[in-house]
Amino acid sequence: MLAQVFLIVKIFDVVIRQATTHLQGLVSTFIHRQTYKAGSNPKNIVVVGASFAGYNAAKTLVNCIPSGYRVIVIERNSHFQFTWVLPRFSVVEGHDMKAFIPYDTVEEIVPREDGNGEGQVRLSSGERVDYEYLLLATGSSAALPSRVGAVDKKDGMKALQAQQEKILASRDIVVIGGGPAGVEIAADTKDRYPDKNITLIHSRQTLLNHGFGTKIHMALSKALVDLGVNLVMGEKPTIPSNETGDIELRGRSIHFDCLIKCIGQKPNTSLAKFASAFSKSGYIHVKPSLQIDDERYTRIYVAGDVIDAGDIKNGRSAMQQGQLAAKNIVRNIYGKKQVQYEQKWWEGLTKLTMGLTRSVAYISDEKAELVISSSSNIDLDSKRVWKFFGATPYLDPTVKSQV
């Protein structure tokens, strides 16, 4: 109990410090705007990827880069893809457009052999963009409900609608993977369609992944069972390729006419030509400064899901990494010592839905855990996130008809 009290005090301390940092940032941003001058031939700081890490890196850079530099953001997707809502919008119809927030495509990154990482980004159009400093924040790939798997908003909406229709037409639905996306889509589907048979299969004995404690597992397990979801723990079945059939488990099988795979997330690192810095699983090794772990490329930084660092991989940690990498780029320009990134306990704050009207927030400092239940709305506060990214809900200048 005492440990939980200390955790609550620590949470308030983090909130106060973050608010203070935000206010200081507003002041420094105002001063920077009065003094910054791009010049006639500015040097490029290129940010590849504009999701949580890349967006926050670019936002930080434009408010603190020295005169004579400019920020160029390159993003392959037509819109920011709001991944938190994808499990919900894979089940519930009528909200697909809210997952795509309005904002050229990268083909290859080629650093110069005789420099410190300076080089060119080659776009799929053939255009080349020179850079003095580069920040890679290309994220990760997976299938729905974790990622859309489409570059264009129109195709992304079609993918969500196809998933909705598939779930609607099915009776026996099996979800593979008890991470956040698997838990959410299993709960939402059962809550939306209580007469359907929903089975969630997870390879471990506790739900979610590394870094989560027993309290959140117990809360989620109870919520899923109360909804009527069939939980199968400690099983790692061979995943069939057919659309319908049976999942073979130890001593039994489960029929399915809809299989939802919430596993196999992979980093988007194919465009980077830094073979020496890749892990076996395809992630990029980084120094504590978030510079690529290769002494030849001291001007290349990496942030977000693509890095081989930290147990926590979520939007909050990606944002922190993007901000720190951006500040280190500026420190590099000025010849100052690099700041080291250390993953903070509060970056693991996670909010998960437990059906269409309930959610649970979880946070732990490894000494205590807090699990807080609350209500949730059908579109998971999409309007607030649109505003955070500077967009007007739900106006999209790239389409003629608006919501």
N, C-alpha and C positions, 0 to 999 in steps of 0.2 A: 504493500500500500504506500509506504514512504517513497519507494522508488518511483511510483506513478506520480506522486505529488511533485517530486523533483523533475520528472519529465514534463509535466504541465508548466512548471516554472521555466524550464529551458525553452519550451515552445513559445511562451510569451516573450522571452528574451530574444529569440530569433525574429519574431514578428517586429519587435521594436527596432532591432538592428537593421532589418531589411527596409523598414519604413524610413529610417534615418539615412540609409544609403541611397534610397530613391530620391529623397529630398536633396541630398548633396548632388546627386546626378542631375537633377533639374537645374540647379544653380550653375554647375560646370557646363552643362549643355548650352545654357543661355550665353555664358561668357564665350564659349567656343564659337558659337554662331556669329558673334560680333567680330571675332578676330580671324577666323579661318578664311583662306583664299586658295582656291584650287590652282591658280596659275595658268599659264598658257599651254604648258605641256606636262600635266600631272602624271606622277607614277601611279601604277595600278596596284591596288590591293584587291585581289579577286576572291570572292567567297563562292564556292561551288556547293549548291544546296541551300534551300531557303525554308527548311522545316524548323523545328524548335531550336536546334543548335545554330544553324546558319542564319536564321532570321535575327536571333538575339545577338549573334556576333556582328552582323551588318549594322544593326541598330546601335550597338555600342561603338563600333568603329566610326560611324558618321558623326558621332558626338565628341570624338576625342582625337581623330587623326590630325597630324600636323599639316600646315599649309604645304602645297606641292604634291599632295597625295589625294587620290580619290578611291571610292569603293565601288566595285562592280560586282553585282550579284548575278550568278548564272544558275538557273533552275530548270530542270527538264520538264516538270509538271506544269500544266497550264494554271493550276490553282494550288493553294496550300491545302493539303489533305488532312483534315481534322480526325486523326486516327482514334481518338478516345471514343467517338460516337459510332464507329463502324460496326461493332457487335450489335448495338441497339438498332441501327438503321438497316442491318442485314435481316432484321425480323419485322420491324414496324414500318409500314409504308407511309408515303406522303411527306417525308422529311429528307429525302436523299440529297437535295440541293444544298442543305445546310452543312454537309460534310466537306464542301469545296469552297474555300474562301478565296476571293479574287486577289491576285498579286499583280536563252535560247538553249539550247540543248547541248550538253557536253559530250564529245566523242572520245577525247583523249587528253591527258595532261603530260607535257613533255618538258622536264626541267633541263636547263643547260648543263652540260658536262663540266664547264669551266667556271661555274659560279657557286653560289651557296643555296641553290634551290630556285633562283629566278628562272623563268622560262616562259612557256606559252600554254594556254588552254586552247585546244582546237575544238570548235563546235561542229556539230553534225552538218551544218550548212556549209562548212569549209572555211568559215571565218576563223581567224586566229586572234587571240587576245593576249598580249604580253602582260606579265605580272612581275612585280618586285617581291611581293609577299602573297602567299596562297593559303587559304583556309578551306580544308575539305570537310564538308558536313553533309555527306550524301545519304546518310541514313541506312535503312535496311529494307529488305524485300520479303514479302510473304503473301499468302493468299488470303482472301476474306475468311474470317472477319478481322484479321489483324491488319492487313493492308489491302488497298483496292486492287492493285496490280494493273492499273491503267494510268496513262500519262494525261489524258484529256478528261475534262469534267464530264462531257457527254458519255464517254465510254465508262467512266467510273460510276455514274448514275445507273447506266444499263446493268453493270455488274451487280450493284446493290439490289436493283429491282429483280434481276434474275434469281438472286439468292432468296429474296422474299417469296417469290413465286414457287421456288423449289421447296422451301419449308412449308408453305401453305398446302402444296399438293402432296406432301409426305405424311406418313403416319408414324413410322418407326425411325426416329432420328438419333444417330450416334455422333457424339462429339469426341474427338480424340485430342487430348491435351487439357490439363487442368490448370493452365496459367490464367492470367486475368481475362484474356479474350474468350477462352473456353468456358470459364465459369460464368461470364456475363451472358454469352449467347445461349448457354444451356438454361440459365435462369429466366432470361427474357422470353425464350421460345416457349417454355413450359407455362409461364405466366400468361402469355398471349394466347396460347393454344393448350389449355389444360387437358384436353382429351387425347393429345398426342403422347406417344411413348418417347421420352427423352432419356438417353443414357450418356453419362459423362465418364470417359475412361481416362485415368491418369496413371503414369508410370510409377509415381512415388506414393508413399503412404499418407502424405499431407498435400493439400492443395497449394497451388502457386509454386513459385520457384525459390531459389536460394535467397536468403535475406528476410524471409517472412517467418514469424513465430507461430506458436501453436494456437494463440487466441484467435487470430484471423482465420486459421484453418477451421477451428471449431465453429466460429460464427457463420462462415460460408457453408460449411457442411450441413449445419442445422437448417439454414435458409433453403438450401437446395433440396434437402430431404422433405422439409415442410411443404415445398412447392410440388413435390412428387417426382423429382428427378432421381433416376436410378444411378447411384454412385458406384463406380467400380475402381478400386484403388489398387496400386501395386501391380498393374498389368501393362505390359508393353507388347501389344499384338502386332502381327504383320498386317500392314495396311493394304487392303485390296485395292485394285485399280478400277474395278467395275462400279457402276452407279448404284446397283442394288445387290444384296447378297447377305452374307453372314460374316461377322467378326469372330474369329476363333480365339477363345480364351482358355485358360487352364481348366479343363474338365467340362467346358460348356461353350456354347456359341450364342451370339446375339444377332438377330435379324435387323437389317436396316434397309430403308429405301431412300435415305438421305444421309450422306456421310460428310461431316464438317471437320476439316483438319486444322487444328490450332497449334501446329508444330512446324519446325523447319525454317525459322526466320534466319535470313542470311544477310550479311553486310553488303552494301553496294560499293564495291571497291574495284570493279573490273576496269574502270577508266584510268586508274592510277598505275603508273609504270614504276613501282618501287618494290621490286621482288624481295629485296633484302629485308624489308620492314613488315612483311606479312606473317601472321601466325598461320598455323596449319589449317585453321578453320576459316581463314580469309580475312580476319580482322587486322587492323594496322597497329603495330607496336608504336607507342609514343613515350616520350620522356615525361617526367612529372610536369614539365612546362607546357605539355601538349604539343610540342614540336615532334615531328616524325623522328623515330628512333634511328636516324642515319645521319652521321656527322657531315655528309655531303650536302644535306638539305636543311640548313638551319633556318631557312625562311619559309618552310612549309609546316603548317599546323593542321591538326585534325581534332574534331570534336563530334560528340554524339554517338549514335549506335555503331559507327564503324570502328571505334577504337577498342583495342584489347586491354582495357583497364576498368577496374571498378566492378562491383557485383550488381550495382543498381543501374539499370538501363531503362529510363523512362523520360518523358518530356521535361520533367523538372531538372534532372541531372544534365540532360543535353543542353538546356538553357544556361545552366551554370558553367558548363564547359565552354560553350560558345562565347560567353561574356569574358571568361578568363583568357581564352585564346586570343580574343580581340585585344584585350589590354596588354597581353604579352607581345603581340605584334607591334603595338605602339612603343612599348618599352624597348623592343629590339631596334626600332628605328632610332630611338634616342640613345642607344648603347647602354641601357640600364639592365640590371640583373633581372632575370626571369623569375616570375612568381610560380610556385609549385601548386598544382591542383591536388587537393586531398578531398576525396568524396565525403561529404557531410552526412550525418545520420538523418537529418531532416529532408534530404533529397529523396529519401525512400517513402515519403508520404504518398499514400495510394488511396484512391477512392474507387470503389467498385459497386456496380449495381447488383442488387439481389432481387431481380424481378423488375417490373415496370414502374413501381411506385416507391421502392425502398433502395437505399444505398448504404454502404458502410465505408468509413474512413479509417485507415490504419497507419500508425506511426510507431516506431520503436527506436530507442537509442542503445539497444543491445542489453540494457539493464532492466528495462520495463517496456511494456506494450500498452498502447491505447487503441481500443476499438470503439468507434462512435457511430451509432446508427442514426440515420436521418431519412427524410423523404426525398424523392427526386422527381423531376418533371420528365415528360415524355421525350423531349429533345435534349436533355442533359445540359441545360444552360448554354446552348449553342450561341444565342444572341450575345452573351457576355464575352465569349471567345472571339466572335467576329469583331467586337469593339476593341478587344485587346490587340488584335492585329490591324487596327486602324481601318476596318471595313464597316460599312453601314449595313446592318442586318435588314433584309437579305437581298440587297441590291448588288447585281453583278453586271458591270459595264460590258462584259464580253458576250452577253446574250441579249436578245431583243425583248423577250418577255420576262417580267420580273415577278417575284413572289410577293 
